[in-house]
Amino acid sequence: MQKIPRKLVAVGDVHGQFEGLVKILRHAKLIDAEQHWCGGHNRLVQIGDILDRGPFSLKVAALLDQLQVEALAGGGEVIRLVGNHELELMMENYLISEFQREQAVQIRAKLIGQVLSGDLKGAYAYKGFLFTHAGVTRKLFRIFKMQLDDPNAANLAILINLIFKESIKHAFFKHPIFNISLSRKGPDRFGGIFWEDLGDLITSYPQGSPIWQVIGHTPVENVVIDRVISMIALDVGMHRKLQYLEISDQGVPTVINV
């Protein structure tokens, strides 16, 4: 039997832009006209920050909930990462959210449940690419490297998800993955995987990242595959531009314009 090539589609911050997300997923042939999964064995990675700013945050969440179930049943996978907007709700920092407090409390409970069940993650690895919301700085990489014999993308994702899940379970947010950088008015020179700005992330690696990183969080003009710093930034602002990343079964990344 001939092997059917699979691909991975990665999309950046959604921020309530339901129609934009639907257009991307239809263009990538992951959903049909009725917005059901038709992507077969392919994978979708959403980089986090589906909430706030845009008008349809909960509609986006409901669609991703549905697609996660449908993809699994169809042999595919929908991987959903946590962004800083989701994290702040889980940390009960409701001021960052646009939801009323009562609704925010309900959303928080759902998000925590999804982290504990494994439906929401802090990191994901595919074909040597490490996906997080805002990136792993050199400082964080050095910390992880002390705990890993081989700090490749797959092992880093496993370690990050273990730390993240335990932190959410115990409401303990002191690990450096939760740091907020000085540029974001936090106490740390560099931020963690939810709050780091792209400029600081690049600055932390004078000679480029030792692993390929795919990130969102910081708005960029275009999705660019930067082979010098080994980074791909996805947050082009779904309200103004529709682009996504496709990684082939052979691990070749391509930027797609809708």
BALO-795002 format. One record per residue (C-alpha): residue in one letter; x, z, y. Coordinates in steps of 0.02 Angstrom, whole numbers, plus 32768, in hexadecimal, padded with zeros to 4 digits. Layout:
% BALO-795002
{vofi "A" {X Z Y}}
...
This chain:
% BALO-795002
{vofi "M" {8000 8000 8000}}
{vofi "Q" {8042 7FD0 80AB}}
{vofi "K" {8063 8064 811D}}
{vofi "I" {7FF9 8062 81BB}}
{vofi "P" {8067 8087 8254}}
{vofi "R" {8032 811E 82B8}}
{vofi "K" {804B 8140 836F}}
{vofi "L" {8043 81D5 83E2}}
{vofi "V" {7FEB 81CB 848A}}
{vofi "A" {8018 824D 850E}}
{vofi "V" {7FB4 826A 85AC}}
{vofi "G" {7FDE 82D6 8641}}
{vofi "D" {7F7D 8356 86A6}}
{vofi "V" {7EC3 832E 86AB}}
{vofi "H" {7E80 83AD 8729}}
{vofi "G" {7DCA 8387 870A}}
{vofi "Q" {7DD9 82C9 8716}}
{vofi "F" {7D65 82A2 8685}}
{vofi "E" {7D4B 81E9 86A6}}
{vofi "G" {7E05 81CB 86BA}}
{vofi "L" {7E2A 8220 8615}}
{vofi "V" {7DA3 81BB 85BD}}
{vofi "K" {7DE9 8118 8602}}
{vofi "I" {7E97 8144 85C3}}
{vofi "L" {7E5B 8176 8516}}
{vofi "R" {7DF1 80D9 8505}}
{vofi "H" {7E83 806D 8540}}
{vofi "A" {7EF1 80BF 84BD}}
{vofi "K" {7E6A 809C 843A}}
{vofi "L" {7E59 8154 840E}}
{vofi "I" {7DA0 8162 8438}}
{vofi "D" {7D0E 80E9 842D}}
{vofi "A" {7C86 80BE 84AB}}
{vofi "E" {7C26 815B 8479}}
{vofi "Q" {7CC2 81C5 8497}}
{vofi "H" {7CE0 81EE 83E0}}
{vofi "W" {7D8A 81EA 838C}}
{vofi "C" {7DB5 813F 8345}}
{vofi "G" {7E71 8155 8348}}
{vofi "G" {7E87 8167 828D}}
{vofi "H" {7F2D 81B8 8261}}
{vofi "N" {7F71 81B1 8312}}
{vofi "R" {7F96 8249 837E}}
{vofi "L" {7F67 827E 842D}}
{vofi "V" {7FCA 82FE 8492}}
{vofi "Q" {7F7E 8344 8531}}
{vofi "I" {8003 839B 8597}}
{vofi "G" {7F96 8426 85E2}}
{vofi "D" {7F3C 844A 8686}}
{vofi "I" {7E92 8403 865C}}
{vofi "L" {7E3E 8483 86CE}}
{vofi "D" {7E21 8493 878A}}
{vofi "R" {7E2B 841C 881F}}
{vofi "G" {7DBF 8392 87D3}}
{vofi "P" {7D02 8398 87BC}}
{vofi "F" {7CF1 8395 86FF}}
{vofi "S" {7D6A 8413 86B4}}
{vofi "L" {7CEF 8456 8634}}
{vofi "K" {7CB9 83A7 8603}}
{vofi "V" {7D6F 837B 85E2}}
{vofi "A" {7D84 8419 8579}}
{vofi "A" {7CE8 83F1 8514}}
{vofi "L" {7D24 8340 84F1}}
{vofi "L" {7DCF 837D 84B6}}
{vofi "D" {7D7B 8402 844A}}
{vofi "Q" {7D13 8379 83F9}}
{vofi "L" {7DA3 82FF 83E3}}
{vofi "Q" {7E12 8384 8396}}
{vofi "V" {7D92 839D 830B}}
{vofi "E" {7D6E 82E4 82F5}}
{vofi "A" {7E25 82B1 82F2}}
{vofi "L" {7E4D 8331 826C}}
{vofi "A" {7DBE 82F1 8201}}
{vofi "G" {7DFB 823F 8218}}
{vofi "G" {7EAF 8260 81EA}}
{vofi "G" {7EEF 8267 829D}}
{vofi "E" {7F1C 82F6 8310}}
{vofi "V" {7EF7 8331 83C0}}
{vofi "I" {7F7C 83A6 8402}}
{vofi "R" {7F4E 840A 849C}}
{vofi "L" {7FD0 8466 8501}}
{vofi "V" {7FB3 84F4 857C}}
{vofi "G" {7FD9 84D7 8633}}
{vofi "N" {7FEE 8558 86BC}}
{vofi "H" {7F37 854B 86EE}}
{vofi "E" {7EFF 857B 863F}}
{vofi "L" {7F87 8600 8631}}
{vofi "E" {7F57 8656 86D3}}
{vofi "L" {7EA5 866A 8694}}
{vofi "M" {7EE5 86B6 85F2}}
{vofi "M" {7F4F 872E 865A}}
{vofi "E" {7EB3 875E 86BD}}
{vofi "N" {7EFB 8716 875D}}
{vofi "Y" {7E54 86D1 8794}}
{vofi "L" {7E85 86A9 8847}}
{vofi "I" {7ED8 8607 8812}}
{vofi "S" {7E37 85CD 87BF}}
{vofi "E" {7DA7 8572 8811}}
{vofi "F" {7D2A 85C4 879B}}
{vofi "Q" {7CBD 8657 87C9}}
{vofi "R" {7CFC 86F8 877A}}
{vofi "E" {7C75 8707 86F5}}
{vofi "Q" {7C92 8655 86BB}}
{vofi "A" {7D4E 866A 86C4}}
{vofi "V" {7D43 8702 8651}}
{vofi "Q" {7CE3 869B 85D2}}
{vofi "I" {7D5F 860B 85DC}}
{vofi "R" {7DEE 8687 85C7}}
{vofi "A" {7DA4 86CB 8526}}
{vofi "K" {7D90 861A 84E2}}
{vofi "L" {7E42 85E9 8510}}
{vofi "I" {7E8C 8683 84BD}}
{vofi "G" {7E29 865F 8420}}
{vofi "Q" {7E6A 85AC 841E}}
{vofi "V" {7F1E 85E6 8430}}
{vofi "L" {7F0C 8663 83A2}}
{vofi "S" {7EBA 85DF 8334}}
{vofi "G" {7F44 8562 8359}}
{vofi "D" {7ED5 84E6 83B7}}
{vofi "L" {7F37 8505 8457}}
{vofi "K" {7FF5 850A 8454}}
{vofi "G" {8088 8528 84C6}}
{vofi "A" {80F2 849A 8481}}
{vofi "Y" {80F1 8406 840B}}
{vofi "A" {8179 8398 83C1}}
{vofi "Y" {8170 82E4 8384}}
{vofi "K" {81FE 826D 8355}}
{vofi "G" {827E 82D5 83B4}}
{vofi "F" {8214 82E9 8451}}
{vofi "L" {81E4 8398 848B}}
{vofi "F" {813F 83A7 84E8}}
{vofi "T" {811B 843C 855A}}
{vofi "H" {80B6 8449 85F9}}
{vofi "A" {8146 8461 8673}}
{vofi "G" {81E7 8456 860E}}
{vofi "V" {8270 84BF 85C0}}
{vofi "T" {82FA 84E7 863D}}
{vofi "R" {83B1 84F7 860D}}
{vofi "K" {83A0 85B5 8618}}
{vofi "L" {830F 85B4 859E}}
{vofi "F" {8368 8539 852C}}
{vofi "R" {83FE 85AE 8522}}
{vofi "I" {838B 8641 84F6}}
{vofi "F" {8337 85DB 846D}}
{vofi "K" {83DE 8599 842F}}
{vofi "M" {8417 864B 8408}}
{vofi "Q" {8382 865C 8392}}
{vofi "L" {838F 85B3 833C}}
{vofi "D" {8413 856A 82CB}}
{vofi "D" {83DA 84BD 82FE}}
{vofi "P" {8383 84B7 83A9}}
{vofi "N" {832F 840F 838D}}
{vofi "A" {8284 83E4 83D3}}
{vofi "A" {8225 8415 8336}}
{vofi "N" {8278 84BF 8327}}
{vofi "L" {8263 84E1 83E0}}
{vofi "A" {81A8 84BC 83D6}}
{vofi "I" {8194 8531 8342}}
{vofi "L" {81EF 85BE 839C}}
{vofi "I" {8193 85A4 8440}}
{vofi "N" {80EA 85A4 83EA}}
{vofi "L" {8115 8643 838B}}
{vofi "I" {8148 869B 842C}}
{vofi "F" {80B2 8658 848A}}
{vofi "K" {8031 8686 8407}}
{vofi "E" {8074 8737 83F4}}
{vofi "S" {807A 874C 84B0}}
{vofi "I" {7FC3 871A 84C2}}
{vofi "K" {7F91 8787 842E}}
{vofi "H" {7FE0 8821 847D}}
{vofi "A" {7FC4 87F1 8535}}
{vofi "F" {8080 8803 8551}}
{vofi "F" {80C6 8785 85CC}}
{vofi "K" {8179 87BF 85E8}}
{vofi "H" {81D2 8737 8587}}
{vofi "P" {8230 86B8 85F5}}
{vofi "I" {81B8 862D 85BD}}
{vofi "F" {813E 867C 8639}}
{vofi "N" {81B8 8682 86CC}}
{vofi "I" {8184 8640 8776}}
{vofi "S" {820F 85F2 87DD}}
{vofi "L" {8241 8619 8890}}
{vofi "S" {81FE 856F 88C6}}
{vofi "R" {8152 85AA 888B}}
{vofi "K" {8169 8651 88E5}}
{vofi "G" {8197 86A8 8844}}
{vofi "P" {8229 871F 8825}}
{vofi "D" {8295 86AD 87B7}}
{vofi "R" {8310 8623 87E4}}
{vofi "F" {82C4 85B4 875E}}
{vofi "G" {8217 85B9 8713}}
{vofi "G" {81D5 85B7 8662}}
{vofi "I" {8178 8531 8601}}
{vofi "F" {80D8 8545 8667}}
{vofi "W" {8115 8554 871A}}
{vofi "E" {81B8 84F2 872E}}
{vofi "D" {81BD 8469 87B0}}
{vofi "L" {820F 83C5 877E}}
{vofi "G" {8295 83D0 8804}}
{vofi "D" {82CE 847B 87CA}}
{vofi "L" {82C5 8444 8713}}
{vofi "I" {8338 83B2 8735}}
{vofi "T" {83AD 841F 879F}}
{vofi "S" {83BF 8497 870D}}
{vofi "Y" {840D 8409 86A6}}
{vofi "P" {849F 83BF 8709}}
{vofi "Q" {84C7 8347 8679}}
{vofi "G" {8417 832B 8639}}
{vofi "S" {83AC 8384 85BA}}
{vofi "P" {83F7 8394 850A}}
{vofi "I" {834D 8364 84C2}}
{vofi "W" {82C7 82E9 84F9}}
{vofi "Q" {823F 8344 855B}}
{vofi "V" {8190 8307 8587}}
{vofi "I" {813D 836D 860F}}
{vofi "G" {80B0 8374 868D}}
{vofi "H" {808F 83F3 8719}}
{vofi "T" {80F1 839F 87A6}}
{vofi "P" {809B 8308 87F4}}
{vofi "V" {8101 8267 87ED}}
{vofi "E" {80E1 81B8 882E}}
{vofi "N" {80F2 8164 8784}}
{vofi "V" {8115 8193 86D0}}
{vofi "V" {81CD 8168 86B9}}
{vofi "I" {8237 8171 861C}}
{vofi "D" {82D7 81BA 8667}}
{vofi "R" {8362 81A2 85E8}}
{vofi "V" {83E6 81F4 8658}}
{vofi "I" {8392 829F 865A}}
{vofi "S" {8330 8284 85B7}}
{vofi "M" {8288 82AE 8607}}
{vofi "I" {81DD 825D 8619}}
{vofi "A" {8168 82A4 869E}}
{vofi "L" {80AF 827D 8680}}
{vofi "D" {804E 82C8 8712}}
{vofi "V" {8024 8230 877D}}
{vofi "G" {7F81 827D 87B9}}
{vofi "M" {7EF0 823B 8753}}
{vofi "H" {7E85 8231 87F0}}
{vofi "R" {7EF4 81A7 8838}}
{vofi "K" {7F4D 8151 87A8}}
{vofi "L" {7F31 8137 86EE}}
{vofi "Q" {7FD0 8131 8686}}
{vofi "Y" {7FFF 8179 85DF}}
{vofi "L" {8091 8181 8566}}
{vofi "E" {8091 8133 84BB}}
{vofi "I" {8113 815F 8438}}
{vofi "S" {811A 80ED 83A1}}
{vofi "D" {812F 8120 82EC}}
{vofi "Q" {81E6 80F4 8302}}
{vofi "G" {81F7 816B 8395}}
{vofi "V" {81FC 80E8 841E}}
{vofi "P" {81A9 811F 84C2}}
{vofi "T" {8148 80A6 8530}}
{vofi "V" {80ED 80C3 85D4}}
{vofi "I" {803E 8076 85D4}}
{vofi "N" {7FDB 8049 8670}}
{vofi "V" {7F1D 8047 8663}}
